[in-house]
């Protein structure tokens, strides 16, 4: 089965590829000739994931799944949420986002947070299926680790051993991550549909 993941984020592609069922060929946007910026104009993770997957299906005719992920911080009322990638501005720089988050949380005793990923799958019959993954954790006082991407250096999962996602290997992170959990739902669905 050939399926497109509506992303050019190499980190995401590397995380997801080993999770897919055997015999699945994962295509990136570049692989299908999509070089434009995908629309993300919805105000929910679910809406953005559906919008991106539908765009690829409608314009390229390839079965596709897309994700949207948000970091939801309790003390910030769920922010940055759907705006996680552009929290510090349209330049979408992870270091700037992390710095802004740590500034917003200065002196805040409640540092609980969760990562939430929504994966939307669009199939040739036009059906859309959604899968959600959540991991609870907290925001550290300072960044730690050089792996991962985005907010990984400041996110410490509750289920871990005290390390941030950025201090874990990809395999360790995949064992408990929000994206891995959402993709597990996708994988189970794809395997059932064979």
C-alpha positions in Angstrom: 0.0 0.0 0.0 1.2 3.5 -0.9 0.1 6.3 1.4 1.2 9.8 1.8 2.0 11.5 5.1 1.2 15.1 4.5 4.4 16.4 6.0 7.9 17.3 4.9 9.1 17.2 8.5 11.9 14.7 8.3 11.7 14.1 12.1 8.0 13.2 11.9 8.6 10.9 8.8 11.5 9.1 10.7 9.3 8.6 13.7 6.3 7.3 11.8 7.9 5.1 9.1 8.9 2.2 11.5 5.4 2.2 13.0 3.5 1.4 9.8 2.5 -2.1 8.8 4.9 -4.1 6.7 4.5 -3.5 3.0 3.4 0.1 3.5 5.3 2.6 1.3 5.3 6.0 3.1 5.4 8.9 0.7 6.3 12.5 1.7 4.8 15.6 0.1 7.9 16.0 -2.0 7.5 12.4 -3.2 4.1 13.1 -4.7 5.2 16.5 -6.2 3.5 18.7 -3.6 5.8 21.7 -2.9 3.2 24.2 -1.7 2.4 25.1 1.9 -0.6 23.1 3.1 -3.5 25.1 4.5 -3.8 25.1 8.3 -6.5 27.7 8.9 -8.7 25.8 11.4 -8.9 26.6 15.1 -8.6 23.0 16.3 -6.1 20.2 15.8 -8.8 18.0 14.3 -9.7 20.7 11.8 -6.2 21.3 10.7 -5.4 17.6 10.3 -8.6 17.0 8.2 -7.9 20.1 6.1 -4.3 19.0 5.2 -5.3 15.4 4.4 -8.3 16.5 2.3 -6.1 19.0 0.4 -3.6 16.3 -0.6 -6.4 13.9 -1.6 -8.3 16.6 -3.6 -5.2 18.0 -5.4 -3.0 14.8 -5.8 -5.4 11.9 -5.6 -3.2 10.0 -3.2 -4.5 8.3 0.0 -3.2 10.4 2.7 -3.0 11.1 6.4 -2.0 14.3 8.1 -1.4 15.2 11.7 -1.6 18.2 13.9 -0.1 18.3 17.3 -0.4 20.8 20.1 1.3 21.3 23.4 -1.5 22.1 25.9 -0.2 23.7 29.1 -2.6 23.8 32.1 -1.4 27.1 33.6 -1.8 28.8 30.2 -5.4 27.6 29.7 -4.4 25.0 27.1 -2.1 27.3 25.1 -0.2 27.2 22.9 -2.4 24.3 21.6 -3.3 24.6 17.9 -0.8 27.5 17.7 2.2 25.5 19.0 4.3 25.7 15.9 3.9 29.5 15.6 3.6 30.4 19.3 6.5 32.9 19.1 5.6 34.1 15.6 5.2 33.1 11.9 8.9 32.1 11.6 8.0 28.9 13.4 11.4 28.6 15.1 11.4 25.9 17.9 14.0 27.7 20.0 11.9 30.9 20.0 8.8 28.9 20.9 10.5 27.2 23.8 11.9 30.5 25.1 8.5 32.1 25.0 6.9 29.2 26.8 9.5 29.2 29.6 9.1 33.0 30.0 5.3 32.6 30.2 5.7 29.9 32.9 8.3 31.8 35.0 7.3 31.6 38.7 4.3 29.3 37.8 4.1 26.4 40.3 1.7 24.3 38.0 3.9 23.2 35.1 1.6 20.3 34.0 1.1 19.9 30.3 0.2 17.4 27.7 1.0 16.8 24.0 -2.0 15.9 21.9 -1.8 14.6 18.3 -4.7 14.1 15.9 -4.2 12.1 12.8 -6.8 12.3 10.0 -6.8 9.7 7.3 -8.5 10.2 3.9 -9.2 7.1 1.8 -10.0 6.8 -1.9 -13.7 6.5 -1.0 -13.6 9.9 0.6 -14.1 8.6 4.1 -12.2 10.4 6.8 -11.0 8.6 9.9 -9.4 10.3 13.0 -7.1 8.9 15.6 -6.0 10.7 18.7 -2.9 10.3 21.0 -2.2 12.0 24.2 0.8 12.0 26.6 0.7 13.7 30.0 3.7 15.4 31.4 5.2 18.7 32.7 7.4 21.5 31.4 10.9 21.6 32.8 12.5 24.8 34.1 15.3 24.6 31.4 15.8 22.8 28.2 17.6 19.5 28.3 18.7 17.1 25.6 19.7 17.4 22.0 17.3 14.9 20.3 13.8 15.3 19.1 12.3 18.6 17.9 10.0 21.3 18.9 9.2 21.4 22.6 10.9 18.1 23.3 13.8 19.7 25.3 11.3 21.0 27.9 8.6 18.3 27.9 9.1 15.6 30.6 6.5 12.8 30.2 4.9 11.4 33.4 5.5 7.8 32.2 9.2 8.3 31.7 12.2 8.1 34.0 12.6 11.9 34.5 14.2 12.6 31.1 12.7 15.0 28.6 11.7 13.7 25.1 14.9 15.4 23.8 17.0 13.1 26.0 15.4 9.9 24.7 16.2 8.0 21.6 13.6 7.9 18.8 12.7 4.4 19.8 12.2 5.3 23.5 10.1 8.3 22.6 8.0 6.3 20.1 7.2 3.9 23.0 5.2 6.5 24.8 4.7 9.6 22.6 1.4 11.2 21.6 2.2 10.8 17.9 3.0 7.1 18.3 -0.3 6.6 20.1 -2.3 8.3 17.4 -0.3 6.4 14.7 -1.0 3.2 16.6 -4.7 3.8 16.0 -4.0 4.5 12.3 -1.9 1.3 12.0 -4.6 -0.8 13.7 -7.1 0.6 11.2 -4.9 0.0 8.2 -4.2 -3.6 9.2 -7.9 -4.3 9.7 -8.6 -2.8 6.3 -6.1 -5.0 4.4 
